[in-house]
Amino acid sequence: MQRLTGVCLSLNVDDVLEGQGIAADRARSAIVDSAQEILSDLPNLLDPAAVYDVVSVKDFHHRTIELEDGGALEGRLAARALAGAEKVALAVCTIGPALESHMKQLFAEDPVRAMALDGAGTAALRKMSGAVVDRLEEIAAGHDWGLGMRAQPGQEGWSIWQQRVIFERLPADQIGVRLTDSCLMIPRKSVSFAIGMGPHMRPDAVACDFCSKRERCLWRVKA
């Protein structure tokens, strides 16, 4: 198990707008101004951290990926994402609770600024998970391997209850992340995911490619 902390997450106005699902060229001036204003608040509100591990694949059958030392990842999306993997990287990332807490306090008096903070948190979490993927790419490159597509429990085709498998393998409590009874993560600005690793893995697909909402979703990610 590896732990990643102390990552400097540099955000700009476009990142904040994207985190809100707003195209920069369509944003109203008040929204752009709020995005600019909250950037100075971020250093005190972000505490990015992650835990991750790389585990061997024991067996693969139908829609189930059995992991060495116990546990299995099950589901249509997981099977697509991890097919052919020699190993699976599991990760939990967060930006900590401070931004969300401040956003909730601010919402009643300045909802536009609060939504800008929420967008910044989404963007920051995306960058933090990207930093973990960069580390995994280095590990894969050391074996002359590639990474496959990234998949997250809760996406279409992979039950959110599979969060439990990841949390059983990773000490997410070390970075202050826990699961609720309904398998949601606290703090809310947290994410878990799995990525396959191996000589035949290629990241030329993303989970959005297999979602039924892919043609109309503003949040769609392209490979």
KEDOVEX-767214 format. One line per field, with one value per residue (C-alpha): x, y, z; residue in three letters. Coordinates in steps of 0.2 Angstrom, whole numbers, plus 5000, padded with zeros to 4 digits. Example, Ala and Ser with C-alpha at 12.3 -4.5 7.8 and 13.67 -1.06 7.14 Angstrom:
c1 c(5062_5068)
c2 c(4978_4995)
c3 c(5039_5036)
rest c(ALA_SER)
END
This chain:
c1 c(5000_5006_5000_5001_5000_5007_5002_5001_4985_4985_4968_4963_4946_4943_4945_4933_4920_4923_4920_4903_4899_4900_4908_4920_4913_4895_4898_4890_4902_4896_4900_4917_4921_4916_4927_4941_4938_4938_4955_4964_4954_4959_4976_4968_4953_4962_4970_4973_4978_4977_4980_4983_4989_4993_4986_4988_4973_4970_4957_4944_4928_4912_4910_4921_4939_4946_4960_4975_4973_4954_4941_4933_4927_4911_4901_4899_4909_4923_4924_4926_4939_4950_4949_4967_4974_4989_4987_4974_4977_4965_4964_4955_4957_4951_4953_4948_4932_4937_4931_4914_4911_4915_4904_4889_4892_4893_4878_4864_4873_4882_4876_4885_4902_4897_4894_4911_4919_4910_4916_4934_4932_4927_4941_4954_4948_4950_4968_4972_4966_4976_4991_4988_4986_5002_5011_5002_5009_5026_5024_5017_5031_5043_5036_5035_5016_5001_4986_4968_4953_4948_4932_4923_4910_4894_4896_4883_4888_4897_4887_4892_4892_4908_4916_4917_4929_4941_4939_4943_4959_4965_4966_4956_4954_4972_4967_4951_4939_4925_4910_4892_4880_4874_4892_4894_4911_4914_4921_4910_4924_4932_4933_4938_4943_4951_4963_4970_4989_4997_5007_4991_4982_4978_4968_4959_4942_4934_4919_4908_4909_4898_4886_4868_4868_4884_4876_4868_4879_4888_4901_4906_4925_4933_4948)
c2 c(5000_5017_5034_5050_5067_5085_5086_5104_5106_5122_5127_5141_5149_5137_5123_5130_5133_5115_5108_5117_5110_5127_5131_5146_5155_5154_5159_5174_5188_5185_5167_5170_5183_5171_5158_5170_5176_5159_5154_5163_5153_5136_5133_5133_5122_5108_5093_5081_5064_5046_5028_5015_4998_4986_4968_4953_4945_4927_4923_4931_4923_4930_4947_4943_4947_4937_4946_4937_4936_4937_4948_4950_4964_4960_4969_4973_4988_4981_4966_4977_4989_4975_4962_4955_4964_4955_4967_4979_4996_5001_5019_5030_5049_5064_5083_5082_5089_5108_5114_5105_5112_5130_5128_5123_5138_5150_5144_5154_5170_5168_5153_5159_5159_5142_5134_5140_5132_5116_5117_5120_5105_5094_5100_5098_5080_5076_5083_5073_5057_5061_5063_5045_5039_5047_5037_5021_5025_5025_5008_5001_5008_5000_4983_4989_4988_4999_5005_5001_5012_5019_5013_5018_5010_5018_5021_5012_4994_4993_4993_5006_4992_4987_5001_4989_4978_4993_4999_4981_4982_5000_5009_5024_5029_5034_5049_5052_5044_5032_5023_5026_5011_5015_5015_5033_5041_5054_5067_5069_5075_5058_5045_5027_5018_5003_5002_4987_4985_4973_4971_4972_4986_5002_5017_5019_5018_5027_5022_5035_5025_5011_5022_5024_5043_5045_5055_5068_5069_5086_5077_5064_5061_5056_5045)
c3 c(5000_4996_5002_4992_5001_4999_4981_4975_4966_4955_4949_4937_4933_4919_4931_4943_4929_4922_4939_4939_4922_4914_4898_4900_4885_4891_4909_4916_4922_4940_4939_4932_4945_4959_4952_4952_4969_4977_4970_4984_4997_4991_4999_5016_5011_5002_5010_4996_5000_4992_4996_4983_4980_4966_4968_4957_4947_4953_4940_4928_4924_4917_4925_4940_4943_4958_4967_4975_4994_4993_4987_4970_4958_4950_4937_4918_4918_4929_4918_4903_4911_4918_4905_4902_4917_4925_4940_4947_4955_4968_4974_4986_4984_4994_4996_5014_5023_5024_5007_5009_5027_5021_5006_5017_5029_5014_5004_5013_5011_4994_4984_4968_4978_4987_4970_4964_4979_4975_4957_4963_4974_4960_4949_4963_4966_4948_4948_4964_4956_4940_4951_4957_4939_4935_4949_4942_4925_4932_4940_4924_4914_4925_4919_4901_4904_4900_4910_4905_4907_4924_4932_4948_4959_4956_4937_4926_4926_4942_4958_4972_4984_4977_4986_5001_4991_4988_5006_5013_5003_5007_5024_5018_5036_5036_5024_5034_5022_5027_5020_5025_5027_5009_5003_5000_5005_5018_5014_4999_4989_4988_4974_4973_4957_4949_4934_4926_4922_4910_4894_4884_4893_4883_4889_4873_4881_4896_4907_4898_4882_4890_4899_4892_4895_4885_4870_4881_4897_4900_4911_4898_4897_4881_4879)
rest c(MET_GLN_ARG_LEU_THR_GLY_VAL_CYS_LEU_SER_LEU_ASN_VAL_ASP_ASP_VAL_LEU_GLU_GLY_GLN_GLY_ILE_ALA_ALA_ASP_ARG_ALA_ARG_SER_ALA_ILE_VAL_ASP_SER_ALA_GLN_GLU_ILE_LEU_SER_ASP_LEU_PRO_ASN_LEU_LEU_ASP_PRO_ALA_ALA_VAL_TYR_ASP_VAL_VAL_SER_VAL_LYS_ASP_PHE_HIS_HIS_ARG_THR_ILE_GLU_LEU_GLU_ASP_GLY_GLY_ALA_LEU_GLU_GLY_ARG_LEU_ALA_ALA_ARG_ALA_LEU_ALA_GLY_ALA_GLU_LYS_VAL_ALA_LEU_ALA_VAL_CYS_THR_ILE_GLY_PRO_ALA_LEU_GLU_SER_HIS_MET_LYS_GLN_LEU_PHE_ALA_GLU_ASP_PRO_VAL_ARG_ALA_MET_ALA_LEU_ASP_GLY_ALA_GLY_THR_ALA_ALA_LEU_ARG_LYS_MET_SER_GLY_ALA_VAL_VAL_ASP_ARG_LEU_GLU_GLU_ILE_ALA_ALA_GLY_HIS_ASP_TRP_GLY_LEU_GLY_MET_ARG_ALA_GLN_PRO_GLY_GLN_GLU_GLY_TRP_SER_ILE_TRP_GLN_GLN_ARG_VAL_ILE_PHE_GLU_ARG_LEU_PRO_ALA_ASP_GLN_ILE_GLY_VAL_ARG_LEU_THR_ASP_SER_CYS_LEU_MET_ILE_PRO_ARG_LYS_SER_VAL_SER_PHE_ALA_ILE_GLY_MET_GLY_PRO_HIS_MET_ARG_PRO_ASP_ALA_VAL_ALA_CYS_ASP_PHE_CYS_SER_LYS_ARG_GLU_ARG_CYS_LEU_TRP_ARG_VAL_LYS_ALA)
END
